[in-house]
Amino acid sequence: MNGSDMSGEAASKSCSRDLIQRDRQYSGELNMAYLLMFVTLLHLITLAMQFIATMEKSWWVWDVLENSDLWYNCRFDNSTGTWLCASSKESEWLKAVQVLMVLSVVFSSVSFLVFLGQLFTMSKGGLFYFTGLCQVFSGLNAFSAALIYTLHNKAILQDSRELTSGHFGYCFILAWVCVPLLLCSGVIYIHLRTTSKMIPLALPKGTDKLCELCQREARLQCTECRVTYYCDEEHQQADWVGIHERICQLLAPIRTPTLYSLQWAGRIETQLKKAELIEICRLVAQSKLSEGKHQEALPAAQFCLRCSIDLHGPSTVQMVPAYLLLAEANMGLGNLARVAELLSQAEWAVLKSPECGHAVRHRLHRSLGRLHTATGNLEAALLNFADDIYFASEEYGLDSTVTCGGYFLMADVFTKQGKMPIARSLYSQVAHTWHCHLTKLLKTHVQNVQNPDMLLESSYDKAQLVEVDEMLKTMLEFEQNDSRKDSTQVALVAHCLAMLWFLGGDSLKALGFGSTALQASQLIPNHDLTEPIQGLLQLVQNLQTESHPV
């Protein structure tokens, strides 16, 4: 197959995908339109039936010449050809039916007016929710009225003719028919509200709005900020959970042009707001990635990239952190082709900028190393991790915890290659670096906290806590499962975990890992870690005793 055939086939597939997407979008728009038409028609029919049931004279019929409704008893006069009506003698039950039916009509009328107002003005928040509740209340009132008339018609028609010679009229039947219709329409309204925070678009011709996540044609709009659009409810929900809830109110000033925003001072202010949004999205995405929530991190990483392009322009070195963030989210989801594409763009931006700093280069090579590890290209992964370690040591120093992250990833590659002695040596370097770092943090934390009750409060960033915990647990498991079990290394890593969780505010985990470290250290005569481990365990136990006195 030549290149033109392949190109034609790719174009054909792309065209087919576009047609399928458009067909789905068109189908969704039709479904929404049909649903709104159905609900409107159902509401109008039900409201008309309620008016007829409340006002017409046919709740009880004796014959074609005499009947009774909620307000009058009527008889047809053959001599004059007119109906002669007298007010019904009101009993307590009849008054209850009258009030309930009137309330039913009022609630349904209010419901319809509110529905029209929300539909055409697209009022902020709570779309169709109040409408649905009014409709449900209307149905409950109609149900109560019809039920009372059914059970107490003898008391209601106490001065009329014998009930055995008559039967229920069509207005009574209409009242019962209204009940399920009212409840059904009310449930539909409530369902429309609870399934989406969006509203249907009503855009003028030629105005294109694209989905925030996939950049396809949008048909839904956020009711809060009114400047964000989606192709379907699934993408709206994903974006809301991922980032939009945090930044919703910050988007309107940026995406709504004003005379001030076109001036120099306004442009500067907009740039500062975009920089603030980038930082918020970066922190949210990193937090979710550290918790393993890669799908939730995707919207934040995507918005961070899009906002970075707006602020710095495409293919600039400032774009690299956003590329790496989005690549990490896709890596966790297994989208390796997308990861390779993003990293190639980041690599190109770095190559175009010789002045690019060591910190950016170290992060790029670490991400490339992870990609090659995932694809099985272990030699390429080792080369990138070596570059990662070099640039990290230039930026942060050889003994930095940032640098030892590259050692840890390189050790994982050597483990996959079966080179256990090298992996063990690298793990040992990582453990010693983290032990020194955590020992200093613990000493500073204990000295700075004056109130003993505050010692067990977390002084460690949650996102980094989870990441470091996973790394140290991997090393501890490696040592415990190794045939040449090194008690010194087990004690060192377990002590790191105990200090980490003490700083993280979890005394139970600190005690658990501390006990593991103590047991391992006691297997080695005169081990220099035994005393610090015992001191940490004693500190945790004393704090627990003070917090929970007997």
Buried (B, 14 or more C-beta within 10 A) or exposed (E): EEEEEEEEEEEEEEEEEEEEBEEEBEEBBEEBEEBBEEBBEBBEEBBEBBBBBBEBBBBBBBEEEBBBBBBBBBBBEEEEEEBEBEEBEEBEBBEBBBEBBBBBBBBBBBBBEBBEEBBEEBBEEEBBBBBBBBBBBBBBBBBBBBBBBEEBBEEBBEEBBEEEEBEBBBBBBBBBBBBEBBBBBBBBBBEBBEEBBBBBBEEEEEEEBEBBBBEBBBBBBBBBBBBBBBBBBEBBBBBBBBBBEBBBEBBBBBEEEEEEBEEEEBEEBBBEBBBBBBEBBBBBBBBBBBBEBBBBBBBBBBBBBBBBBBBBEEEBBBBBBBBBBBBBBBBBEEBBEBBBBBBEBBBEBBEEBEEBBBBBBBBBBBBBBBBBBEEEBBEBBBBBBBBBBBBBBBBBEEEBBBBBBBBBBBBBBBBEEEBBEBBBEBBBBBBBBBBEBBBEBBEEBEEEBEEEEEBBEEBBBEBBBBBBBEBBBBBBEBBBEBEEEBBBBBBBBBBBBBBBBBBBBBBEBBBBBBBBBBBBBBEBEEBEBBEBBBEBBEBBEEBBEEEEEE
